[in-house]
Amino acid sequence: MITVERKDSFHLKVSRVLQEETSHRLDVFLFVPGELGLNEHVISEDAFYYSAIHVKRTYYSDKHHLPLVLSRLAGRDRLSTGRYRLSLSLYAYQYVVALERATQSLLDTARGVQQAERRAESNERAEPQAGESKGDGAGEAQARSVGSGLEERLEELCELAQGILRRLRRNQPSDEGLLKYYANIDNYLSWFTEQRLLALVAHLPRGRDYRTIRERLLAICEVESAHRERAEYNASRVVRDPTRMSNKMRLLRRLIEYPVTLKQQTQELGGAEQKAVKGLATGVVMIFVSLGLLQARDTVGNITALFVLAMAVLYAIREVFKDDLRNTLWRWLRKGRPKWRRQYFDATSNALVGRQLEWFDYKRFGKLDEQIQRVRKRNVAQREEVVLHYRSSSRMSPTRFLSGYEKTRETVSLDLSQLTRLMDKGSHRVYQLKDGQVSRESVEKRHLFNLVIREEVANAEPILQRWKIVMSRSRIVDVVKVHQEGGRLVQGKAEGEEAPVL
């Protein structure tokens, strides 16, 4: 299962959980509108790969209580101190990732409820027209239905968050070394939970319907704040300064992620081949230049002005054709072959646990295979689009994983900020006629990107998914998932919200 989420203003996060017993292949196709004028001369393949594509893998377990059980055994001197840190970090990391995803989905739902309520209020203030009252009633009913589901999901989130934190704090270690590490994790999880819940409160619709759940969210935040103060996790000067507090928590987040994140080394392939191609091209050109010089000497005779001129022409031809021949040979030799190798190492033992080959290049729509073209052309064929293609092929060694873990979670972060520089600045005006009055609104120009992902696992059918990405110069506006179900196209939010059938 692949998920695509908006990480911040310009980053997309592509996540998947891998059962590392077989080989995996991932193809990511980003369809960029042709009007942006993107090509390999504007942003080279190497530059985009190094600056915009970031891959991270961490240990993952669907047995959510296993890390906590192992940490308790380590806290009772039945396992090593290092295993305590690993297990507790994995428990905390999985909680943080799950809470981020859950709260982001709830925030998107809350914004949708707010927009529905604002539309309903706008329609109420407007003069009723023929057939308008029925539509308004439907809009209000839809807002109430979505709002009811939002409240239930918030209640469930509160129960899960409180239960996870309660289980964490049930067995506090007595060893000084373990206690210090436990305090750092407990401090961060408490602060992070408070921040995510406060964000939900800030974006909840204003109204009596949400008073109860708002009070409960605020009560949990007050409890967590009092817990950190009672445990004396943070100095008073840090608590009073939001910047210092945020920076400290960022460091604690890195402390949590470090033991469970696989180290990686990236190696560019083809270095020796590139030198060989350069030498071969130079040698081939020099053979023809030397033959030309010998022929010119036999024809002209002694060294004269005409002979010098012939030498100059031959050396000029050499400089022109040497680079062309070298580039042609290099493209022919590297065509279809991987450009980078990524190696993964366990953060504690430094043991090699897997390898991954990676490709990245520009493609034209007509050069894509039929499967990808069919997925992209469901609504309209954009033949002027520029296609950015990233591929990875990996094979891991589960026998070298931490005992008890056979899965990893891969996160591919796509930084689209480089593409925003190709977009036009400014905005344009849109005029509307409403109640006999002309209104003028300033709107920013937006571009529609398409993201197609294909995942292939050995001995299984490939899985294809497509997302629409609405983007402006200032941010990623929306991420909408489009997938095939029963022969129909179903469109919905990337986080899994329901949407009408197209």
N, C-alpha and C positions, 0 to 999 in steps of 0.2 A: 504494500500500500504506500503510495507516494502522496505527500502533502506539499502544497505550495502556499507559503504565507508571506505576508508583507512584514519584513523585519523592522524597517524604519522608512524614512522618506524615499530612499533610493535602492534599498536592498530587498531582494527576494530570497527566501530561504526554502530550498528544496530538501525535504527530509524523507528518509525511508529506513526501515528496519530490515536487516539482512540476516538470514540464517546461513552462517558461514560454513556450510558443508559442500557447497557447489560453487561454480564460477558464476559471476554476474556481469551483465553488460547494461550500461545505461547510456541512452542517447538523448541529448537535450537540444532541441531546435528552437531558436528564438527568431521569429519572423519580424524584421524591422521594416517599417514603412519606407518605401522608396523615396518619398519626398524629403527625407532627412539627408539623403546624399551620402550614406555610409558606404565605404569600401575599404579595401585593405591598404590603400594609400593614406586614408584619413586616420584610421586606427589599425595598426598592423596586428597580425594574428598573435605574435608573441606578446605585444604590449597589452592586448585585451586579456590574454590568458593570465599573465602575471598580476595585473592590477584589478581584474574584475571577477575572477573565479577563485574561490577559496573553499577548500575541502577539509572537513574535520570528521573524525570517527571516534566514537566513544563506546565503551562497553554498555551492553543493554541486557536487561532481564525482564521477561514478562511475569516472573514470579516476584511481585513487588515487595514482599516481605522478606525475601531471601537475604538481601544486603543487611537489613536490620538484625536478622537472626545471627548472621555471621559476626556482625559488630558486637553483639552481646556476648557471643562465645569468646571473642577476642578480649572483651572487657573483663571476663572472668578468668583470664590467663589460659584459656584453652586453645587460643590461636595467637599468632604473632602480632606485635604492635603494628607492623606494616599492613597486615590484613585488616586490622581495625580501621585504619585510615582509609583503605581502599573501599571497604564495605560501607562505611558511613558516608563517604563521599558519593558513592554510587546511589545510595538511598536519597541523599539530599539532591543530587543532580537530577534524578528522575522526577522528584517532586517539583523542582523548579521548572523543568521543561513542561511537565503536565499543567502546572498552574499558569504558565505563560500562555499556552495554547488555549486553555479553557477561558481565561479572562479576556483574551483577544477576541474569541468568538462571542462572548457576552457583550463586550464593548461594541462590536459591530451590530449586534442585535439591538442594543440600547439606542444606538444612533438611528437605526431604522425606525424604532418606536417613536423617537423624538421627531423625526421627519414626518411620519404619518400623523402625529398629533398636530404638528404645525400646519400641515395641509388641511386637516379637518377644521382647525380654528380659522384659517384663511377662508375656507368655503363658508363657514358660518357667518363671517363678517360681510361676505359678498352678498349682493342681492340674489334671491333665489330665481333661477331660470327653469325653463321646461326641462324635466328629466334630471335636474341637478340634485334634488333631495335624495333620490334613491342611491345615487353614487356616493353622496356624503355619508349616508347611513352605512353603506358597505365599507367605506374607508374607516369609519369609527369602529365598526365591528372587527375589522381586520386588526386595527391597532390594539383593541382590547384583547383579542385572541393571542397576538404575539406578546403582549405585555404579560398575560397570564403565564405563558410558557417561560418568559424571562424570569419571573419571580420564582417559579419552581426550580429552574436551573440554578439560580442564585442560592436558594436554600440548600440544594444538593452540594454546591461548591463549598458553602460554609461548613457543612457537616464533614465533608471529606478533608478539608484543610485542618479543621480542629482535631479530627481523629488522627491524621498523620503526625501532626506536631505533638499530640499527646503521647503517641507510641514512641516517638523519638526521645521524649523527656522522661519516660518511665524508668529507664535504667541509666542513670548518670554514673560514669566511671569514677572510681576512687583514685586511680593512678594519676599522678600529677601531669605526666606527659600526655596521656589520653584525655584528661580533663581539659587541657588547654586546647586541643584540637576539637573536642566536642563543643567547647564554648564558642569557638569561631564559627562553626557550622550552625549552632543554635542561634547565635547572634544574627547571622545573615538570613536564615530562613524566617526568623521572626520579623526582621525589617522588610524583607522582600514580600512576605505575606501582607504586611500592613500597607505597603506601597501599592500592590495590585488591587487590594480591596478599596483603598482610598480612590484609586483611579475609577473603579466601578461606581463608587458613590458620586464622584464628580460628574459622571456622564449618565447617571440615571435620570429618567424623565421626572419632571417636577409635578408632583401630584400626590393626593392622599393615598392612592392605590399602592404606592411604593414606600409609604412611611414606615411600615413595620420592618421590611427587609433592609431599609436604609439604617434604621436604628440598630438592627442586629449587626450589620457590617461595621458600623462605627463602634459598637461594643467590643467586637473582636479586635479592632485596631487598638482600642484603649487597653485591652487586656495584654496585647503583645507589647505595647509601649511600656506598660507597668512591669511586665516580665523582664525586659531588658534593663530597666532602671533598677529593679530589685536585685538582679544578678550582677549589676555594675559592669556590664559589658563595654560601655562606651563612656569616655570622660565627658564632663559637662560642657567643656569648650567644643568638643566634637559634635555633641547633640545640638548645640546652639547654632552651628555653622553648617548649613545644608551642603555646601560644596565639599567640606572636609568629610562629612558623613557619607556622601555619595562616593567619594574617592576611596574611602576605607572599605565600603561594601563592595566596590568593584574589585579591590584586591582580594577580599574574602571569596568572591565569586571565582576568581582565578585559582585560589587555593582549593576550592571544591572541585573544579574541573580538571586540575592537573593530574591527579592520580588515575582518573578514569578515561582520560583522553590519550589516544595512541600517538606517540611521537611519529613524525614523518620526515622523510628526506626526499626531495625532488631532484631528479637528474635529467638533464636534457640529452636526448638520444641523438646519435649521428655525428658526434664531434669528430671522430676519426674518419668517418666516411666523407665529411665535408672537406677535410684537409686533403684526402685522396682525390676527390673530385676536382678540387682547385689545382692540385698538381697535375692531374691528367689533362685538364682543359688547357693549362699553360703549356704543357709539353706538346699537345696536338697542334696548337696554334703556332708554336715555335718551329715545328717541323715544316709547316707550310711556308712560314716566313723565311726560314733558312733556304728552302728550295727556291723561293722567289728571288732571294738575294743572289744565289748562285746563277740562276737564269739571267738575272739582270746584269751580272758581271760578264757573263759570256756574251751577252748581246751588246753591251755598251763598250766593254773593254776596260781600259784604265779608269781610275777613280776620277770622274769628272762631275760637273754640276748636274748633269742628267742622272748620273748614278746616285748622287746624294739625294736628289729629288725622289728617285725610285725607292731608296731606303726609307725616306720619310713617309711615303705613301704606304709602304708595307708595314711599318711600325704603327701607323695610325690605324690600319686595318686590324692589326693584332690587338690593339687596345679595345677596339669596338667589339670584335668577335670573341675575345677571350671571356669577357663578362657574360655575354649572351650564351655562349657555349656552356660555361660553368653553371649558370642559372638553369638552363634547359636540362643538363645532366642531373642536377640536384633535384629538380622537381620530378623528373622521371624516376630517379632512384628512391625518393621518399614518398612517392604517391601511394596513399593508402596505408602507410606504415605509421606506427605510433611516434609521437614527438617527445613525450616525456614518460619517465618511469617514477612512480611514487612508492616508496617502501615504508611500511608501518612497523613500529617497534613498541613493545610493552614499556610503559612509562617507568615501571619499577625494575624489572629484570633486564631491560634493554634487548630482549630476545626478538628476533625478526618474526612477526606474526602474519605478514601478508605482503603482497605486491599488487600494484595497479598500473596498468598502461593507459595513457591518455592521448587523445587527439583533439585538435581544435583547428577549424578552418572556415573560410567563407564558402558558401554554396549558392548556386542558382536554383530557382524553384524547379526548373526542368531537369536538373541533375539528381533530384531526390528520388528515392525509390517509391514505387506505387503506393505502398502502405501509408507513408507519411503524406503524400500528396492527397490521398483520399481523405485522411483525417482533416487536413487543413482546408480542403475545398468543399466542405459540407455546406457552408453558407455562401461564400464567394471566393473566387480564385484571384488572389493578389499577385499577379505575375511580375510586378515590379518590385516586390519585396526582396530585401537582402536577408539571407538566412545565415545565422551564426550557429555552427554545429559543434557541440562538445560531446565527446564520447569517452567513456571509461570502461575498462574491462579489468576485473579484479578477481583474485583468488586468495583466500585467507587460510590460515592453519589453526583451526579451532583447538587442536591438541596443545597449542602453546598459549591459549587464553588463560585468564584467571579461572581457577577451578569453580565450576558452577555456572559459568557463562559461556554460551554458545552463539550469542548474537552480538551484533554491533549496530549502532545507529549512525548512519552517514548523513551529514548535513553539507549541502553544496550551496554556498552563498554567492549570489549573482549581484554584482554592483553595477547598476545601470546609470550611475551618475555621469559617465563619459558620454552617454548618448544624449543627455539633456543639453550638452553644449551645442549640439546640432539643431536644437529646436529654436524657433523664433521667440524673441523676447516680446513682452507686452501682452495686450489683450485686445479684444474687439467688442463692439456693442451689439446687443440684441434688443429689438423693439417688440413690444407686445401690446395688444389691444385688450383691455379688461374693463368692463363696466363703462364703456364709452370713453375711457381715458387711455392715453398712450404712455406706457412705462418704458424706461430705458435701464438696461442692466449691463454691467461690464462683466464679461466672461473670459476666462483664459482658454487658450487653444490647447486641445488635448489630442493625443495620438493613441491609436489602438495597436498594441503589440499582441502577437499570438505566441504562446509557449506550448510546444508539443513535446511530450516526454514518452519515450519507449523504454520499457524495462524488460530484459530478457534473462531468464533463469534457465539453467540446463534442464532439459527434459520437460519443459513447460511452454505453453503458448505465450508469446509476447503480450505485454499489457501496454496499451496506448492510452494516453490521457492528454487533454488539451485545456489550456487556460487562456482567457482573455485578460490582458493587462492594460488598463487605462492609465495613461501617464501624461503629466504635464511637465513643464520645465522646472516646477518647484517641488514635485513629489509624485509618488505613485498614488493615484487616486483610488483605484479599485482593482481587485483581483477576483475574477469570476471563473469558476470551473465549468467546463463543458465536456460531457462524456456521453457515450452511446449506451442506451439501455432499452432493450426490446425493440430495436429498430428506430427509436425516436431519439431526438436530441434533448437532453435534459440540462438545464442551465441553473446553476446555483452558486452560492458563495463558496470560496475555496475552503472555508472552515467547516462546511458541511450543512449550511442552512438550506432549507427547502426553497424551491423556486418553481414557477409555472413551467409547463412543458411548452417548448417552442414548436 
